[in-house]
Amino acid sequence: MLAGVGGVGTAAAFGAFGGQAVAAENGVTKFPVPDKPELKVLLTGDAGTGTREQYAVAAAARKLCRDRGVDLAVGLGDNIYENGPEDVMDDEFISKFEAPNEGIDVPWLMVLGNHDTSGIFPGSGGRPTRGDHEVEYHQHSARWYMPSRYYSVAIPQKDPVVEFFGIDTTPLSSYVLQTDPEYHWDGPFARRQRDWLAESLAASRARWKFVFAHHPLRNNGTHGNAGNYEGISCGDYMSGKHVKKLYEEVVCGKAEFLLAGHDHTLQILDTADEYRGTQQIVCGAAGKKKGKSATPENKAFWEAYDTLGFMMLSIDAGRVVTDAYTVDADTSAYTHAYRHVRTDSLTD
């Protein structure tokens, strides 16, 4: 059900099989990965601020989950602002993840963001080894699922309807040059991850395939599109040109959805023929908010800027429904803002 490689701290047992919880090596019992053909999946990103905004969004999501039910959650990176954890026992895991999400008692599939791997300045992404603390935390939390820096989850275990592929894009798009050869844009980690993702997508039997990472391919927010992040199109890191290459060559036409955060906005972009049916969703407004690019380039079904929020995916064999919610930071009230329904799979 869960398969992962790459990075340290891979637990002996990654999840739940047949609906039974499996204990990690240190005795922590994980919330079980669901094993059924219909799912409700909470989607949040850039949440880990520890501020009232994060707690307001989490409270709103908890209310919705109680009302609608929830089986799984996905966190799209920047889990521990501003610098990432100092070690696996850093108390920021409690204040910026466990405490705000108390009551949303399901597995949270997590990936790393640039703030989780800060180096010489916050958010630089220049110290990838800091992310090892978040991988190791998998063995210390009932909720937190990050058995490796990249991994997959297929649900249900037999005849999967959906498969999630979590990857680490931070070494490919840091704000500084990578000094550790392992994490160069073309280093061993990047090559292993690319090969794994290509092979795993090709082997997947799931009707719906979701690749999720921190950095988007297409984005109408201020960070811009991959290959031109921050308006920069040269260089091997800040521009994100190698993120663009990975997505366009390995993901597009192979996965129905690409989920990302990084930009503190909510966007449901179109399926875009040039991306061969792979639809970009940006959901990075769970702790911060930000405005729109002055020159947006991408067609969208729906967008929201300068607002907090989250999304909920309802998945079955016939369709994926994406519901977007905005949140009032003062009242923790959520408002349903948009619903998008997709029925066409790339395997049809």
Order of alpha helices (4+ residues) and beta strands (2+ residues): beta-beta-alpha-beta-beta-alpha-beta-beta-beta-alpha-beta-alpha-beta-beta-beta-beta-beta-beta-beta
